[in-house]
Amino acid sequence: MVNDRNVFKANLMDSRAEWTEHGIHPVCCICGKPIYNDGPDLHEVIISRGEAQGNKELQKIVTSSKFNCVLVHHSEHITEGDTKENDTKGILQLLEIEGLHPIIQWLRSLRAHVKGGLVDDKIRRVQLVHEGQVGNDDIQPGYDHGDG
């Protein structure tokens, strides 16, 4: 049986490969170096698996979207993957590869799957990263915005 996530990762590796001193390889969004010795890990940077937990449909979407996933070295994923700084690096890489408007469109498409202000928070974060206005701790998520 073929694992959909492995197929997605292989496709992402192919589509994000670039010329490096070691041949054609994907580049880690955390350190900026080619991933050539070990296979890369997938890392969700805009909407994490944890944020999608309990919503199987959303979890499948965010773990298999080119608008949300980046490739990282396994060792860095284990030690440094879940930091705002590295998620910002991942968002910057996604903006460079996929573009602002397609990412925003993808996020808007998730409104049918998400309650509260999660999508709007993520759109705001992506826009601020795009504008260069985000440091490591500048954005504090608030998912239940009510009517205001």
Residue pairs with C-beta under 8 A, 6 or more apart in sequence:
4 64
5 42
5 63
5 64
8 42
8 64
8 69
9 39
9 40
9 42
9 71
12 26
12 42
12 66
12 69
12 71
13 26
13 39
13 40
13 71
15 66
16 26
16 27
16 71
16 97
17 24
17 25
17 26
18 24
18 25
18 26
18 27
20 27
20 34
20 36
21 34
22 34
22 36
23 36
25 34
25 35
25 36
26 34
26 35
26 40
26 71
27 33
27 34
27 35
27 71
28 34
28 35
28 40
28 71
28 72
28 73
28 76
29 43
29 45
29 70
29 71
29 72
29 86
29 89
29 90
29 92
29 93
30 72
30 73
30 76
30 77
30 80
30 81
30 86
30 89
30 90
31 73
31 76
33 73
35 71
35 72
35 73
38 73
38 74
39 74
40 71
40 72
40 73
40 74
41 71
41 72
41 73
41 74
41 77
41 81
42 63
42 69
42 70
42 71
42 72
43 69
43 70
43 71
43 72
43 77
43 81
43 90
44 62
44 63
44 68
44 69
45 68
45 69
45 70
45 86
45 87
45 90
45 91
45 94
46 62
46 67
46 68
46 87
46 90
46 91
46 94
46 103
46 107
46 122
46 125
46 126
47 58
47 62
47 68
47 110
47 118
47 122
48 62
48 82
49 59
49 62
49 63
51 62
51 118
52 58
52 59
52 61
52 62
52 63
53 59
55 113
55 114
57 113
58 110
58 113
58 114
61 110
61 113
62 68
63 69
65 106
66 98
67 94
67 98
67 102
67 103
67 106
67 107
68 94
68 106
70 90
70 93
70 94
72 81
72 90
76 86
80 86
83 136
84 136
84 137
84 139
85 136
88 129
88 134
88 136
91 125
91 126
91 129
92 129
94 103
95 103
95 126
95 129
95 130
100 126
100 127
100 130
103 126
104 123
104 126
104 127
107 119
107 122
107 123
107 126
108 119
108 123
110 119
111 119
116 143
116 144
116 145
117 142
117 143
117 144
117 145
118 141
118 143
120 145
121 139
121 141
121 142
121 143
124 139
125 134
125 139
125 141
128 134
128 138
128 139
